[in-house]
Amino acid sequence: MKLLHTAHVPEGDGPFPTLVLCHGWGASGHDLLGLAPHIYGGKALVLCPQGQVKMPVGPGAFGYGWFNLVPGQPPNAEEFRERSAELHLWVDEAIERYPVDPTRLAVGGFSQGGLMAFELGLRDPARYRGIAALSTWLPDILADDLPKTPEHEQLSVLMLHGTEDRMIEVERARESRERLRPFGVRLQYREFPMAHEIRPEALRTLEHWLGEKVFSTPT
């Protein structure tokens, strides 16, 4: 699947611990690549695919999304499944193309991209060691469609959310936390005094979690 994407590839031959990061609504594949130097000391492979829904965000400027958003409405199930299938195929191809360490592979996403991260990781928990869900939510339409398997018990999930978030209110994150519990994942949930953003303290928590729970050498 030929999704546009950006990548941070560390020096050396690899394979490298890898994080697939999905951007939020109105951003692009470049949006989260700036986190790469802060992830595992810059020694992780960071892959940032770009959604295919294009929209204007200013004069002559465009942003992208993973699926269309209607305020107050859940994602369209059919569109979400189509976009998710495309992203799953893209990950398959990226693993073949880049020096990915398949034993240290994680997925993450900010805002709308967090739904894509949940879809990737919870749909195929044997492939990933972790899911980083940043300022996002897990809607019923997705949670109810995902199988619950023993492999979920080996999957680490980090949820970070701002108590001052006006785009996705913190109560939606708390509800999503409870929707995750039946999957049996190794869940870590943190709230920070921030809006719809990733502040330094939250980034440090992400760094620590990746190093300790995801990128450490499997035993």
ROSE-802509 format. One record per residue (C-alpha): residue number from 1; residue in one letter; x, y, z. Coordinates in steps of 0.5 Angstrom, whole numbers, plus 500, padded with zeros to 3 digits. Example, Ala and Ser with C-alpha at 12.3 -4.5 7.8 and 13.67 -1.06 7.14 Angstrom:
BEGIN
NODE   nr  rest    u    v    w
NODE    1     A  525  491  516
NODE    2     S  527  498  514
This chain:
BEGIN
NODE   nr  rest    u    v    w
NODE    1     M  500  500  500
NODE    2     K  503  506  498
NODE    3     L  502  511  504
NODE    4     L  506  517  504
NODE    5     H  511  517  510
NODE    6     T  517  520  513
NODE    7     A  522  516  517
NODE    8     H  528  517  522
NODE    9     V  533  512  521
NODE   10     P  539  511  526
NODE   11     E  546  510  524
NODE   12     G  548  503  523
NODE   13     D  546  497  520
NODE   14     G  540  495  525
NODE   15     P  535  492  526
NODE   16     F  533  497  530
NODE   17     P  527  498  535
NODE   18     T  522  501  532
NODE   19     L  516  506  533
NODE   20     V  510  507  528
NODE   21     L  507  514  530
NODE   22     C  500  516  527
NODE   23     H  499  523  526
NODE   24     G  493  527  528
NODE   25     W  487  530  524
NODE   26     G  490  536  520
NODE   27     A  497  534  521
NODE   28     S  502  530  516
NODE   29     G  507  525  516
NODE   30     H  512  530  518
NODE   31     D  508  532  525
NODE   32     L  511  527  530
NODE   33     L  518  526  526
NODE   34     G  520  531  531
NODE   35     L  520  527  537
NODE   36     A  525  522  534
NODE   37     P  531  525  537
NODE   38     H  528  524  544
NODE   39     I  526  517  543
NODE   40     Y  531  512  545
NODE   41     G  536  517  545
NODE   42     G  535  518  537
NODE   43     K  537  510  536
NODE   44     A  530  508  534
NODE   45     L  527  507  528
NODE   46     V  521  512  527
NODE   47     L  516  511  522
NODE   48     C  511  516  521
NODE   49     P  505  514  515
NODE   50     Q  501  520  513
NODE   51     G  493  519  512
NODE   52     Q  490  520  506
NODE   53     V  484  525  507
NODE   54     K  486  531  505
NODE   55     M  483  538  507
NODE   56     P  485  545  507
NODE   57     V  488  548  514
NODE   58     G  490  555  511
NODE   59     P  491  559  505
NODE   60     G  495  554  500
NODE   61     A  496  549  506
NODE   62     F  493  542  507
NODE   63     G  493  537  512
NODE   64     Y  491  530  513
NODE   65     G  487  525  517
NODE   66     W  486  518  517
NODE   67     F  478  518  516
NODE   68     N  473  524  516
NODE   69     L  470  527  522
NODE   70     V  463  529  524
NODE   71     P  463  533  530
NODE   72     G  459  529  536
NODE   73     Q  459  523  531
NODE   74     P  463  516  532
NODE   75     P  467  514  526
NODE   76     N  464  511  520
NODE   77     A  465  504  521
NODE   78     E  466  502  513
NODE   79     E  471  508  512
NODE   80     F  475  506  518
NODE   81     R  475  499  516
NODE   82     E  478  501  509
NODE   83     R  483  506  512
NODE   84     S  485  501  517
NODE   85     A  486  495  512
NODE   86     E  491  500  508
NODE   87     L  495  502  514
NODE   88     H  496  494  516
NODE   89     L  498  493  509
NODE   90     W  503  499  509
NODE   91     V  506  496  516
NODE   92     D  507  490  513
NODE   93     E  511  493  507
NODE   94     A  515  498  512
NODE   95     I  517  492  516
NODE   96     E  520  489  509
NODE   97     R  523  495  507
NODE   98     Y  526  498  513
NODE   99     P  531  495  518
NODE  100     V  526  493  523
NODE  101     D  527  489  529
NODE  102     P  520  485  530
NODE  103     T  521  483  537
NODE  104     R  522  491  539
NODE  105     L  516  494  535
NODE  106     A  511  499  538
NODE  107     V  506  503  535
NODE  108     G  503  510  537
NODE  109     G  498  515  535
NODE  110     F  496  522  537
NODE  111     S  489  524  537
NODE  112     Q  485  521  531
NODE  113     G  492  517  530
NODE  114     G  491  514  537
NODE  115     L  485  510  534
NODE  116     M  489  508  528
NODE  117     A  495  506  533
NODE  118     F  489  502  538
NODE  119     E  487  499  531
NODE  120     L  494  496  529
NODE  121     G  496  494  536
NODE  122     L  490  491  539
NODE  123     R  488  487  532
NODE  124     D  495  484  532
NODE  125     P  497  484  539
NODE  126     A  502  478  537
NODE  127     R  506  483  533
NODE  128     Y  507  489  537
NODE  129     R  510  490  544
NODE  130     G  507  496  546
NODE  131     I  501  502  544
NODE  132     A  503  509  546
NODE  133     A  496  513  546
NODE  134     L  497  520  546
NODE  135     S  491  525  547
NODE  136     T  486  520  544
NODE  137     W  480  516  545
NODE  138     L  478  509  544
NODE  139     P  471  509  542
NODE  140     D  466  503  542
NODE  141     I  465  502  535
NODE  142     L  472  500  535
NODE  143     A  473  496  542
NODE  144     D  467  492  541
NODE  145     D  470  490  534
NODE  146     L  476  488  537
NODE  147     P  477  480  539
NODE  148     K  480  479  546
NODE  149     T  486  474  546
NODE  150     P  491  471  551
NODE  151     E  496  475  547
NODE  152     H  493  482  549
NODE  153     E  496  480  556
NODE  154     Q  503  481  554
NODE  155     L  502  488  550
NODE  156     S  504  494  554
NODE  157     V  499  500  553
NODE  158     L  501  507  555
NODE  159     M  495  512  555
NODE  160     L  497  520  556
NODE  161     H  492  525  557
NODE  162     G  491  533  559
NODE  163     T  486  535  564
NODE  164     E  486  541  560
NODE  165     D  484  538  553
NODE  166     R  478  541  550
NODE  167     M  479  537  543
NODE  168     I  478  531  547
NODE  169     E  476  532  554
NODE  170     V  479  528  559
NODE  171     E  473  524  561
NODE  172     R  473  521  554
NODE  173     A  480  518  556
NODE  174     R  478  515  562
NODE  175     E  472  512  559
NODE  176     S  477  509  554
NODE  177     R  482  506  560
NODE  178     E  476  502  562
NODE  179     R  474  500  555
NODE  180     L  481  497  555
NODE  181     R  481  493  562
NODE  182     P  477  487  559
NODE  183     F  483  486  554
NODE  184     G  488  484  559
NODE  185     V  493  489  557
NODE  186     R  499  492  561
NODE  187     L  496  499  562
NODE  188     Q  499  505  564
NODE  189     Y  495  511  565
NODE  190     R  497  518  566
NODE  191     E  494  525  566
NODE  192     F  498  532  566
NODE  193     P  496  539  566
NODE  194     M  496  540  559
NODE  195     A  491  542  553
NODE  196     H  491  538  546
NODE  197     E  499  537  546
NODE  198     I  505  533  548
NODE  199     R  509  537  554
NODE  200     P  516  535  556
NODE  201     E  513  532  562
NODE  202     A  509  527  558
NODE  203     L  514  526  553
NODE  204     R  519  524  558
NODE  205     T  514  519  561
NODE  206     L  513  516  554
NODE  207     E  521  516  553
NODE  208     H  522  512  560
NODE  209     W  516  507  558
NODE  210     L  519  506  551
NODE  211     G  526  504  554
NODE  212     E  523  500  560
NODE  213     K  517  496  557
NODE  214     V  518  496  549
NODE  215     F  525  497  547
NODE  216     S  529  493  552
NODE  217     T  531  486  550
NODE  218     P  526  481  550
NODE  219     T  528  475  555
